[in-house]
């Protein structure tokens, strides 16, 4: 499928207070087939628009007016509490560990966290937006590394083998089984075996609402 059609039919709310960057992202998303239904430059407006419009995905900066602190992300989290599973992709200059974990806290997925200065490829960004809109996760490896720095690992995670930890880290980035297999130069069958081992060791058994990948990633980020 061409890049221009990959976002076809997906309704996007864009939250960015820097006019040039906001305009650039708007043009990029539109050119890739997304329907940008609103652009906002402050937290309160973002919260209102997300609750009223209920987009397929929100692309959100962390630091926005009025306080230029965590207004953007806080607004998105508050809206997500009102609209369950509201897809949110954070695009920020900063790693905010608390909010990365809070976004994943409900175990429902449809979240992402990318660092602006590490998104060097348009296709990577568009794929992340599409993935989050579809209910998946898209976590920058640098964000994951920051979350893990200086934190002790939980007992359950200590049960994982080095290869299982590696697979779980790639899962946290939002990679599919086939993408993980390609990255590790192993078969998809081997990846599936490792993932099943991860689920078993973390006590994540099959249920009617099978969000085990998200729950496993949450365990990884909270370790």
C-alpha positions in Angstrom: 0.0 0.0 0.0 1.4 3.4 -0.9 2.3 5.9 1.9 -0.4 8.3 0.6 -3.2 5.8 1.4 -2.0 4.4 4.6 -4.0 6.8 6.7 -7.1 6.8 4.6 -10.3 7.3 6.7 -8.4 7.8 10.0 -9.6 11.0 11.9 -6.8 12.8 13.7 -6.7 15.6 16.3 -3.3 17.3 16.3 -2.1 19.1 19.4 1.1 21.2 19.0 1.6 24.8 20.1 4.5 25.6 17.7 2.8 27.0 14.6 5.4 25.9 12.1 5.7 22.3 13.5 1.9 22.1 13.7 1.5 23.2 10.1 4.2 20.8 9.0 2.6 17.8 10.8 -0.8 18.8 9.4 0.5 18.8 5.8 2.3 15.5 6.4 -0.7 13.7 7.9 -3.0 15.1 5.2 -0.6 14.0 2.4 -0.5 10.5 3.9 -4.3 10.2 3.7 -5.3 11.1 7.3 -8.3 13.3 8.0 -7.0 16.0 10.4 -10.3 17.1 12.0 -8.8 19.6 14.5 -5.6 21.4 15.3 -5.2 22.8 18.8 -2.5 24.7 20.6 -3.4 24.4 24.3 -4.4 21.8 26.9 -7.9 22.9 27.8 -9.0 23.1 24.2 -7.4 19.7 23.5 -9.4 18.0 26.3 -12.7 19.5 25.0 -12.0 18.5 21.4 -11.0 15.0 22.2 -14.1 14.3 24.3 -16.5 16.0 21.8 -14.9 14.7 18.6 -13.6 11.3 19.7 -11.0 11.0 16.9 -9.5 7.8 15.7 -6.1 9.0 17.1 -4.7 12.1 18.8 -1.1 13.2 18.1 -0.1 15.2 21.2 2.8 17.3 22.5 3.5 17.1 26.2 4.3 20.7 27.0 1.6 23.2 25.9 -0.1 26.3 27.1 -1.4 27.6 29.5 1.3 26.4 31.8 3.8 25.0 29.3 4.3 22.0 31.6 2.5 18.8 31.1 -0.8 20.4 29.9 -1.0 18.5 26.6 -0.4 15.1 27.9 -2.5 15.7 31.0 -5.4 16.8 28.8 -5.1 13.6 26.7 -5.0 11.4 29.8 -8.1 13.1 31.2 -9.9 12.7 27.9 -8.9 9.1 27.7 -10.5 8.6 31.2 -13.8 9.9 29.7 -13.4 8.1 26.4 -12.0 4.6 27.1 -9.3 3.4 24.6 -9.1 6.8 23.0 -5.9 6.3 20.9 -3.1 8.8 21.9 0.3 9.1 20.3 2.7 11.4 22.3 5.2 13.2 20.2 7.5 15.1 22.5 11.0 16.4 23.0 11.0 15.0 26.5 10.7 11.7 28.2 8.0 11.8 30.9 8.3 8.4 32.6 5.2 8.9 34.9 3.0 9.6 32.0 4.3 6.8 29.8 3.3 4.4 32.5 0.0 6.2 33.2 -1.0 5.9 29.5 -0.4 2.2 29.7 -2.0 1.8 33.2 -5.4 0.6 32.0 -3.8 -2.2 29.9 -6.0 -1.4 26.9 -3.3 -0.3 24.4 -3.8 2.3 21.7 -0.9 4.4 23.0 2.5 5.5 21.8 5.4 7.7 22.8 7.9 9.0 20.3 10.7 11.6 20.7 10.6 14.3 18.1 14.3 14.5 17.5 14.5 10.7 17.0 11.8 10.5 14.3 14.1 10.6 11.3 11.9 8.8 8.8 8.4 9.9 7.7 7.3 6.3 7.1 8.2 5.5 10.7 6.0 8.3 12.0 3.1 7.5 9.8 3.3 3.8 10.7 3.3 4.7 14.4 0.1 6.9 13.9 -1.6 4.1 12.0 -0.6 1.5 14.6 -1.8 3.4 17.6 -5.1 4.3 15.7 -5.5 0.5 15.2 -5.2 -0.1 19.0 -1.5 -1.0 19.1 1.5 0.5 20.9 4.4 2.5 19.5 7.1 3.1 22.1 10.5 4.7 21.2 13.4 2.6 22.5 14.9 5.6 24.1 11.7 6.2 26.1 11.9 2.5 27.2 15.5 2.9 28.2 14.8 6.0 30.2 12.0 4.3 32.0 14.2 1.4 32.9 17.2 3.5 34.0 17.8 3.2 37.8 14.7 1.1 38.4 14.8 -2.3 40.0 13.2 -5.1 38.1 10.2 -6.9 39.5 10.4 -10.5 40.6 8.2 -11.7 37.7 10.4 -10.1 35.1 13.4 -11.7 36.7 12.0 -15.0 35.6 12.5 -14.1 31.9 15.4 -15.3 30.0 17.7 -12.8 28.3 16.1 -13.6 24.9 12.6 -13.2 26.3 13.6 -9.8 27.8 14.8 -8.8 24.3 11.6 -9.9 22.7 9.6 -8.1 25.3 11.6 -4.9 24.7 10.7 -5.1 21.0 7.1 -5.8 21.8 7.2 -2.6 23.9 8.2 -0.7 20.7 5.0 -2.0 19.1 6.7 -4.5 16.7 4.7 -7.4 15.3 5.9 -11.0 15.6 7.2 -10.9 12.0 9.1 -7.6 12.6 10.6 -9.1 15.8 11.7 -12.2 13.9 13.3 -10.1 11.2 15.1 -8.0 13.8 16.5 -11.0 15.7 17.1 -13.2 12.6 14.9 -16.0 13.9 11.7 -17.6 12.7 8.2 -16.3 13.6 7.6 -19.7 15.2 10.5 -19.0 17.6 9.2 -15.6 18.4 5.7 -16.9 19.2 7.3 -19.5 21.5 9.2 -16.8 23.4 6.1 -14.6 23.7 4.1 -17.6 25.0 6.9 -18.1 27.6 6.7 -14.4 28.5 2.9 -14.6 29.0 3.2 -17.8 31.1 6.0 -16.4 33.4 4.2 -13.1 33.9 0.9 -15.0 34.7 -0.9 -13.5 31.7 -3.3 -16.2 30.6 -5.7 -16.1 27.7 -9.0 -14.4 28.4 -12.1 -13.1 26.5 -10.4 -9.6 26.3 -7.0 -10.7 25.3 -4.7 -7.7 25.9 -1.8 -9.8 27.1 0.7 -8.0 24.8 -0.2 -4.7 26.3 -0.2 -6.1 29.9 3.3 -7.6 29.3 4.6 -4.3 28.0 3.1 -2.6 31.1 5.0 -5.1 33.3 8.1 -4.3 31.4 7.7 -0.5 31.8 6.8 -0.8 35.5 9.7 -3.1 36.3 
